Amino acid sequence: MYKYKVNVVKKMRPNILLIWDFDGVIADCEHLWVENWTCIIGKKYGIKLTPAQQQYYLEGKAEKTKISLLIKDFPRITFDDGFWHEVRNNESELIATKLEITPHVTDILEDANFAHCVATGAIPDKHNKKVQKLGLKKYFDEQNTFTATMVQNGKPEPDLFIYAAQKMGYLPENCIVIEDSTAGIIAAKKADMKVIAYVGATNHNTDEYIAQCRKYGADFIASTMTEVHTILKKLYKINN
């Protein structure tokens, strides 16, 4: 059992905390990072990851989790300086040229009925570049941004969501996670939180993927942010 130590917050605040994943939710970019790693691994080590393997090893996971999973099954992957140099260079180029915000996500971020934080598997430098690129600093700063580097275990373990809720001063029953990956859905359910599976990102809006989201415990499924917002309003009886 996890012990929750909730911060005491004196000022008035919303009763519900939305815990946002970033890649594949706030921005449709998870597939970019998966494709980047897949390409480099194939080129450097001659390993061709299938779509199912890409999902298992790479999708929705912190770098330390990806490394742990890959080394276990592919010991010849060394993650040397050349690997990381190429990963980082490609990421910077993709952020500059391919990163786009998910339509209507700011409609929810502007909704004062909810508190907001982001819980991401990205390393801080990469995350900050994405936030800067998309003009989201007004919504997410150091007070409500939580990365996998802050906890021992990344998704699919619940550590990051539990940590984010504690730091924001909310109990699990007053949190709802918005996630695109099955690893994130599993983590949210382990944290005893409701979860909306957002399936509007590239490669996710399929019957097969939706079935996986349901299998792993998603409470709701949405393919647009307008649908996400509608679910939230109905769930918490918000009329505006």
C-alpha positions in Angstrom: 0.0 0.0 0.0 1.2 3.5 -0.8 1.1 6.1 1.9 -0.1 9.5 0.6 1.3 12.6 2.3 -0.8 15.5 1.0 0.4 19.0 1.2 -1.9 21.4 3.1 -3.0 24.2 0.7 -4.7 27.2 2.4 -6.0 29.1 -0.6 -9.1 28.3 -2.5 -8.5 25.9 -5.3 -10.3 23.5 -7.6 -11.4 20.2 -6.1 -10.1 18.1 -9.1 -6.6 17.8 -10.4 -6.0 16.9 -14.0 -2.7 15.1 -14.4 -1.6 15.4 -18.1 0.8 13.3 -20.0 2.5 15.4 -22.6 3.7 13.4 -25.6 0.8 12.0 -27.5 -1.7 14.1 -25.5 -0.9 17.8 -25.3 1.1 17.3 -28.5 0.9 14.6 -31.1 4.6 13.7 -30.8 5.0 10.3 -29.1 5.3 8.6 -32.5 8.2 11.0 -33.4 10.3 9.9 -30.5 9.5 6.2 -31.0 10.4 6.5 -34.7 13.6 8.3 -33.8 14.8 5.5 -31.5 13.6 2.8 -33.8 15.5 4.2 -36.7 18.8 4.7 -34.8 18.6 1.3 -33.2 18.1 -0.2 -36.6 20.9 1.7 -38.2 23.5 1.3 -35.4 22.8 -2.2 -34.2 20.9 -3.9 -37.1 17.8 -4.5 -34.9 14.5 -4.0 -36.6 11.8 -3.5 -34.0 8.3 -4.5 -35.0 5.4 -2.2 -34.2 4.4 -4.4 -31.2 8.0 -4.2 -30.0 8.1 -0.4 -30.5 5.0 -0.1 -28.3 6.4 -2.5 -25.6 10.0 -1.1 -25.4 9.6 2.6 -26.3 6.1 4.0 -26.2 5.0 6.1 -23.2 8.1 5.2 -21.2 10.9 7.2 -19.5 14.4 6.8 -21.1 15.7 4.8 -18.1 12.8 2.4 -18.5 13.4 2.1 -22.3 17.1 1.4 -21.6 16.3 -1.3 -19.0 13.9 -3.1 -21.2 16.0 -3.0 -24.3 19.3 -4.1 -22.6 17.6 -7.1 -21.1 16.5 -8.4 -24.5 19.1 -6.8 -26.8 22.4 -6.8 -24.9 24.4 -5.6 -27.9 22.7 -2.2 -27.7 25.4 -0.1 -25.9 23.8 3.3 -25.7 27.1 4.9 -26.3 27.9 8.6 -26.8 27.2 8.3 -30.6 23.7 6.9 -29.9 22.8 9.8 -27.5 24.3 12.4 -29.8 22.1 11.3 -32.6 19.0 11.0 -30.4 19.4 14.5 -29.0 20.2 16.1 -32.4 17.2 14.5 -34.0 14.9 15.4 -31.1 15.9 19.1 -31.3 15.2 19.1 -35.1 11.8 17.4 -34.6 10.8 19.8 -31.9 11.7 22.7 -34.1 10.0 21.4 -37.2 7.3 18.8 -36.4 5.9 19.7 -32.9 2.3 20.8 -32.9 -0.1 21.3 -30.1 -3.2 19.2 -30.0 -6.3 21.1 -31.1 -8.5 22.5 -28.3 -6.3 21.3 -25.5 -5.9 24.9 -24.2 -9.7 25.0 -23.8 -9.3 22.5 -21.0 -6.2 24.2 -19.6 -8.1 27.4 -19.4 -11.0 25.8 -17.5 -10.7 27.1 -13.9 -12.9 24.2 -12.6 -9.7 22.1 -12.6 -6.2 22.3 -11.3 -3.5 21.1 -13.8 -0.1 19.5 -13.8 2.0 17.5 -16.2 3.6 14.2 -15.4 5.9 13.2 -18.3 8.5 10.5 -19.0 10.6 13.1 -20.8 13.9 14.4 -19.4 13.6 18.0 -18.1 15.6 19.7 -20.9 13.6 18.0 -23.7 10.3 18.8 -21.9 11.2 22.4 -21.4 12.0 22.8 -25.1 8.6 21.4 -26.0 6.8 23.7 -23.6 8.7 26.7 -24.9 8.1 25.8 -28.6 4.3 25.5 -28.0 4.0 28.6 -25.8 2.7 26.6 -22.8 4.8 28.2 -20.0 1.7 30.0 -18.7 0.2 26.6 -17.9 3.2 24.6 -16.8 6.1 25.8 -14.8 8.4 24.2 -12.2 5.6 24.1 -9.6 3.4 21.8 -11.6 5.7 19.9 -13.9 6.9 16.5 -12.9 9.3 14.3 -14.8 10.3 10.7 -14.5 13.7 11.9 -13.3 12.1 12.8 -10.0 11.0 9.2 -9.1 12.6 5.8 -8.9 10.4 4.1 -11.4 8.8 5.5 -14.5 5.5 4.4 -16.1 4.0 1.7 -16.1 4.8 2.0 -12.4 2.6 4.5 -10.5 5.4 6.5 -8.8 5.2 9.6 -11.0 1.5 10.1 -10.7 1.6 9.5 -7.0 4.4 12.0 -6.6 2.6 14.6 -8.7 -0.6 14.3 -6.7 1.3 14.6 -3.4 3.2 17.7 -4.5 0.0 19.3 -5.8 -1.8 18.4 -2.6 -4.5 16.0 -4.0 -5.6 12.6 -3.0 -5.9 9.9 -5.7 -9.7 10.0 -5.7 -9.6 13.6 -6.6 -7.2 13.1 -9.6 -7.9 12.1 -13.2 -5.1 11.3 -15.6 -5.2 12.1 -19.3 -2.9 9.5 -21.1 -2.3 8.1 -24.5 -0.1 5.1 -23.8 -1.0 1.8 -22.3 2.0 2.2 -19.9 0.5 5.4 -18.6 -2.9 3.9 -18.3 -1.5 1.0 -16.2 0.4 3.5 -14.0 -2.7 5.6 -13.4 -4.8 2.6 -12.4 -2.0 1.4 -10.0 -2.1 4.8 -8.5 -5.9 4.4 -7.9 -6.7 7.3 -10.2 -9.3 7.6 -12.9 -7.9 7.8 -16.4 -9.1 9.1 -19.8 -7.4 7.4 -22.7 -6.8 10.0 -25.4 -6.6 8.1 -28.7 -6.4 11.0 -31.1 -2.6 10.8 -31.6 -0.9 9.3 -34.6 -1.3 5.5 -34.8 -3.7 5.3 -31.8 -7.2 5.9 -33.2 -7.8 2.3 -34.2 -10.1 -0.3 -32.9 -7.2 -2.5 -31.8 -5.5 0.3 -29.8 -8.8 1.3 -28.2 -9.4 -2.3 -27.2 -5.9 -2.3 -25.5 -6.8 0.9 -23.6 -10.0 -0.7 -22.3 -8.1 -3.9 -21.4 -5.6 -2.0 -19.3 -8.4 -0.2 -17.4 -9.1 3.1 -19.1 -12.2 4.6 -17.5 -13.0 6.7 -20.6 -11.9 6.9 -24.2 -11.7 10.1 -26.2 -10.4 10.8 -29.7 -10.5 14.6 -29.5 -9.9 17.2 -26.7 -13.4 18.4 -27.2 -14.5 14.9 -26.2 -12.1 14.9 -23.2 -13.6 18.2 -22.1 -17.2 16.9 -22.4 -16.3 13.8 -20.4 -14.8 16.0 -17.6 -17.8 18.3 -17.5 -20.3 15.4 -17.3 -18.3 13.5 -14.8 -17.9 16.4 -12.4 -21.3 18.0 -13.2 -20.0 21.2 -14.7 -22.5 23.2 -16.7 -20.4 26.1 -18.2 
